[in-house]
Amino acid sequence: MIDWSSCPVVERDSEKVSGSWVFRDTRVPVIALFENLEGGASIDDFLSWFPGVKREQVEAVLEYTIQSLKTDHRAA
């Protein structure tokens, strides 16, 4: 499981989207990125559908995920 608490481009607030992890300063859940990518959307598609999210945030979330998975793999 990824610990999003140290990823600076996301936040969690019980008042926003039922406490889901969202892109900072938006109400867009991080999971929406992965669901859309899984469904075949491109990053450009996602950014056009969720204009409050910045490309830098998406890139940082993807990089954070990759690094977290590498760390989890090494710990196993």
Secondary structure as the mmCIF struct_conf table of DSSP 4:
data_model
#
loop_
_struct_conf.conf_type_id
_struct_conf.id
_struct_conf.beg_label_comp_id
_struct_conf.beg_label_asym_id
_struct_conf.beg_label_seq_id
_struct_conf.end_label_comp_id
_struct_conf.end_label_asym_id
_struct_conf.end_label_seq_id
HELX_RH_3T_P HELX_RH_3T_P1 TRP A 4 SER A 6
TURN_TY1_P TURN_TY1_P1 PRO A 8 VAL A 9
STRN STRN1 VAL A 10 ARG A 12
TURN_TY1_P TURN_TY1_P2 SER A 14 GLU A 15
BEND BEND1 LYS A 16 LYS A 16
HELX_RH_3T_P HELX_RH_3T_P2 VAL A 17 GLY A 19
STRN STRN2 TRP A 21 PHE A 23
TURN_TY1_P TURN_TY1_P3 ARG A 24 ASP A 25
BEND BEND2 THR A 26 THR A 26
STRN STRN3 PRO A 29 PRO A 29
HELX_RH_AL_P HELX_RH_AL_P1 VAL A 30 GLU A 38
TURN_TY1_P TURN_TY1_P4 GLY A 39 GLY A 40
HELX_RH_AL_P HELX_RH_AL_P2 ILE A 43 TRP A 49
BEND BEND3 PHE A 50 PHE A 50
TURN_TY1_P TURN_TY1_P5 PRO A 51 GLY A 52
BEND BEND4 VAL A 53 VAL A 53
HELX_RH_AL_P HELX_RH_AL_P3 ARG A 55 ALA A 75
#
